[in-house]
Amino acid sequence: MPVQLYQAKAEFFRMLGHPVRIRVLELLQAGPTPVRELVVALGVEPSSLSQQLALLRRYGLVTATREGSTVVYALAGGDVADLLRAARRILTEMITDQGALLAELREPG
């Protein structure tokens, strides 16, 4: 793989590396959501959420549609949900392995 491709992949994963962006993507798995509902669910300032949503749109992970005065966000495709599910499985395995290791360490030895 060319170095540029590795760089692009690294930038993509860095873009995902923000708690608000991850939470937005998780919330949108339930379906299209008005921005005002995202603000309430996340408990962040609208301006902060707007910046995060703009980045997610720029990377093509979410779409925005206007319904009157309301902006509704949705996942751009099923691949995003697949990625989140894969991450959840990997994290679950990591935590399970750590829990088993912790249990071993706590055993009298």
N, C-alpha and C positions, 0 to 999 in steps of 0.2 A: 504494500500500500504506500502511496506517496505520502510524504510528510504533511502535505496540505490536508489530506483526508484525516490524518490523526489530529491535526490542529482543529479542524472543523468539528470532529467528534468531541474533543476536549472542551471546546467552546459550548457545544450543545449541553454537555453534562454540567458545566459551570452555570449555564443559564438555568438549569433545573435546581441548582443548589441554593434555593432560597425558600424558607419555610412557608411564606405566604403564597408563592407560586405553586408549590407542591399542594398546599391545602386547596387553592382555587381549582386545580386540576382534579383533585379528589371530589370536591363538591360538585363539579360539573359532570362527574360520572353519573349522577342521578338524573341528569337532563339539563336542558337549557335553563338558565337562571338569570333573572334581572340583576343588574349591578347593585341595586339598593339592597337586595337580599344577601348578596355576597358581602357587602359592607357590614351588615348586621352579624352574619355568621362568623366573619373573621375578626370583628372587633378592631378594625384598623381605620385609619383616616381615609376618606374617599380619595384624596390626592395620592396617597401612598398606593392604594389599590389600583388607581388609574395607571400609575407607572408600571406596576407589575403586569397588569393586563396588556398594556401596550407592548411590553417585551414578549409576552406569550403570543400575542397576535403577530408580531414581527417574525417570530420563529415558526409561525403557522400551526401552533398547537391549539389555538382557540379561534373562534369566529365571533363576530359581533353583528347583531342585526338590530335595527331600530324599529320599535313598535310604538308609534306615537312619540311621546317624550321619553319613553323607557328604552334603555339599551339592554339587550339580552345577550348573554354570552353562552357559548356551547363549545364542547370539544370539537376539534376540527375533523376527527376521524377515530375509528376504532383502535388504531395503533397506539394512540395516547393512553387509552384505558388499558390496553394490553401491557404497555410499559409500566404503568402504575401497579398492575396486578403482579407482574414479574418482580418488581422492586419489593412489594409486600412479602412475596414468598421468600425472596433472598433474605430480607431482614428477619423474617420469622425464623428461618433456619439459623441465622447468626445468633439470634437471641436464645434460641433453644440450645444451641451448642454452648453458649456462654453460661446458661443456666446449669447445664450438666457439669461443666467445668467447675463452676462455683460450688455445686453440691459436693463434688469430689474434694475440693479444697477444704470444705467444712467438716469432712469426715475425720474422726480422730485417727491419727496415723502414726 
